[in-house]
């Protein structure tokens, strides 16, 4: 496989889609798990997933089962969801609140910091300190949780956090709650899900709900003709106005793009919204009366954040939507979406869940259908690499270039 992968990586044509084996070959899928998901910072959730002492969240990344836990001192820990006795899985639900983590097989008992506290019938010289849960690196980026499965993670997380925290912090993720969460299994390789996210070329045709509020120009656009140029000019004027207004409120908003020039790639920018301009909802007005953090202004546009390899996020004045992609098989992926509101917001009084989730509930299903169509296409013998539109699909090219570069570094190409 390594020779085949080496050949595919070195002959990759910039500006063109990836060859079919990148989306179908089981050996390349395993290499993705080992190199991309096994050695990079992977977004897994938010601090409100584990808000209190004893809260645990479980996440599967390929064959790796992970527990994220908050201990009695409110510190975050992550470790493999595998008992150190005979390997039984410890927690079997997405969320739990426990005093200790107790193996259901032989009742080996671990603290929320992963240390072994009790193991019956072991000899006197048995050292519990040597049999704690296998730890996983975990970091919080202003409330967004990332884990790294490697023994030594990439050392650029602090640099990313220093840059991005001023953008995210006004939305105060730690003082939010998860109002709704949903999973979708998409019938395409995880990279097809990511490619679909990294462009809005398809938005006007596929996403009537989403385009009520967002401008496709914010995600790559090459205006052709007088009408398109006028629309683009209006959009850029709105961007300038929004950024000036954010600066007046002491908020940073300008584009920063490191999607393809760092190990831990990212991009962010605050973009204007259409019509009422308040939120990504069907009527473009806030879905939650209780604004986030200490925000008082509704019309703050939407802060868009992308991280490589598996996430994107939208931050509005009233709610946040986060997305994580996890590979399941060469031709399937899990898309996990969470909607966050202020922790004190009351459902039925401050927000209606159906209204809160309507836009992205519809958009996710539309995108899932498109990913399924792409997945079916790349399996066909008639598939050939196609060219990316140089402006409209620039972020797709950056994702593909980042992926190729990280895979090449992983196999020493």
Secondary structure, DSSP 8 states (H G I E B T S, - for coil): -HHHHHHHHHT--TTB---THHHH-HHHHHHIIIIIHHHS-EEEEEGGGG-STTEEEEEEETTEEEEEEE-TTS-EEEEESB-TTT--B---SSEEE-SSEE-TTT--EE-TTS-EEE-TT--TT--GGGSS--B-EEEEETTEEEEE-SSS--TTHHHHHHHHHHHHGGG-GGGEEEEEEEEEEESS-HHHHHHHHT--TTHHHH-TTGGGT--GGGG-----SHHHHHHHHHHHHHHHHHHHHHHHTT-----EEESSSSSS-EEEEEE--STT-S-SSTTSS-SBSS-STT---S---EEEEEETTTEEEEE-SS-EEEEEEEEEETTEEEEEEEEEEETT--BTTTB-HHHHHHHHHHHHHHHHHHHHHHHHHHTSTT----B--TTTTHHHHHHHHHHHHHHHHHHT-
